[in-house]
Amino acid sequence: MTLNIATNADSLGTWFLPAVAPFTAETGYLLNIGIDDQDHTADWLRSGRVLAAVTGLETPVQGCCIQRLGSLRYHATASPVFIARHFPHGVTAAAMADAPALTYDQKDRLQHRWLETQLGQGAVSPTHWLPSTQGFVDATLAGMGWALNPAGLVAEALDGGRLAELIPGAVLDVPLYWQVNRLAAERLAPLTRSIVAAARHALV
């Protein structure tokens, strides 16, 4: 049997697969994993496209059970050369207007949210469109632009000086929730347990 579930790309690229792998091994279920922004996976539940999803929605979708997983932490990062070129006088709205960002797709608002938090306004940046979690890391290492990258994927590069934070310590924590259709909740209880356990170790 194939189960339809959904998650956001950054969870898939960091902690989600190790969370679901034990469930597939123990039960023999196959998974059809849909990818969408965490603010939109709830729509997949509402439409019946999936039985369960990782979502950023903190209120239960009608007919669903919900569990908070924790928050996926992001660092606003770029290569030291990029920072020296574009932010010689610090991260300002004016500097952001000329510094290329990386954006996953039209639904991706993470960079905008970080700018609103740090600068008090949604400064507009030119952007490269790049629908790949690992591609974001590779592109920032290559100096193409700045981006919000999951902490676990850039920790080594930050420690080694190959990447730097635009504003040291200015992280963005994105809360995530696991929502399951109530009619499938009992059948998917082992999957829920595995996901919650993995999230407890991987998220903040």
ABEGO torsion letter per residue (X at the ends): XBBBBBBBAAAAAAAAAAAAAAAAAAAGBBBBBBBBBAAAAAAAAAAGABABBBBABABBBBGBBBBBAEBBBBBBBBBAAAAAAABAAEBBAAAAAABBBBBABAABAAAAAAAAAAAGBBBBBBBBBBBBAAAAAAAAAAGABBBBBBAAAAAAAAAAGABBBABBGBBBBBBBBBBBBAAAAAAAAAAAAAAAAAAAAABX
